[in-house]
Amino acid sequence: MSFVIAKQPVFNKKGQITAFEVYLRKKDNMYEYPKDVPYSRATFIILEIISEHGLERVGEGKRVIINLSVDSLLNKAISVLDPNKLILELIPPQISIGKVIYQNALRAMDHMMSSGALFSVTQELLQSGSYTDFYQRAGFLTVSVKKLSKDLVAKALADKKGLIITHIETEDEYKSALEVGVLFEGNYLGTPIILKEFQIAPYLKSTLLRLMAVIHTAQSTKEIAQIVSSDAGMSAKLLRLVNSAYFSPITEIKSIEQACSMLGLKNLKNFLMVFAMNDYMSVENPQLWKKSLIRAILAENIANAAHPKEANNAYLLGLFSLVDRILDVDKISFLKEVHVAHEIIDGFTGKNPTLRSILDTAVFLEEKSSEILSSEDAYTHPYLENVERQMGIDRSQLLYFLKDAMEKADYLLKL
């Protein structure tokens, strides 16, 4: 899939360029955000390319507008940019955030404002009703000229918010926008300028490789906490996970270090592997990625029942079972590149027959899951009977493993 990073001029009432908005778009549609790319990843890519080109060069001496979700305010890459050259335009996150992330994002906003950054909130964030504190602090409200209304103009005026009006395509739209707005953007005024064109898969793959290598070689939860804290998307997902019904903590977990400590090193690495891959795999191969997750959870459950010492390795074996098809790589070379333990590689090659048997069983159950679960009596299905004989695991337990894997995979994909 091809994408572009583009910038578009933003004008003041005098017709002067005041800023440039930088955004991610599909190559074949410059008007629409690619919804299959998570906001946190889009922010990461945009910030990396702005850093590559230089903020001053991208903005041509003016401010640069970056559209980002509230939770992406925690992305530490923003802090390397000069706040006096930024207008940060806030949109709602794709997944609702908890109190901890909300408050941390609010503090990040306050800090950036005190350092000279300007903020706008989008009409979507305002209308969600869940981010009042961010709206109250912002100096601007961004709205498409197509959605401009008397009520919205009146509210912006009453709340002392300057209107940034976008998607201006005609002279009439520009004239109506000039009457109420302070900043203006649209193809009628100035067309986008492409900064970079790229294929999403190779770009994200290189980032994924670096991140996974660091996660897998980390030796302590504290070391991993430092890695997680630098990634807004991963931080938000980890806090959502540890505070969810999945773990049901007695009190709310509020810090990344506390969350990492709670999970323990092995569990933490496994979950972070999933989070690291979630954003990337879902862009290109969502179905294959879901199959991998189901296999990972199945393999772990099967190992716990038959060979408990192999449970952690079995999970990773299932997780990487389709990585060659998902990323178009040689599986063994990829696993060596991200420093996966040799036991797991031996599971794929067959040098470790126990792990290979667990993987084969997990793959078989995943591939036959629809047939098993849709049958009139899943418990008596011959596929389960065969696995029961081969692995020595009761078929009722195998059926539970299958349902559990599918439910947990769905849950993890939505985090």
PyMOL commands that set and color helices and strands:
alter all, ss='L'
color gray80, all
select helices_A, chain A and resi 39-53+55-59+70-74+76-80+83-85+99-114+123-128+132-137+145-147+150-158+171-180+200-217+221-229+232-242+256-263+265-284+286-306+308-319+323-327+331-337+342-349+353-367+369-374+378-380+382-391+395-414
alter helices_A, ss='H'
color red, helices_A
select strands_A, chain A and resi 2-11+17-26+63-69+86-91+118-122+140-144+162-166+183-184+193-199
alter strands_A, ss='S'
color yellow, strands_A
deselect
rebuild
show_as cartoon
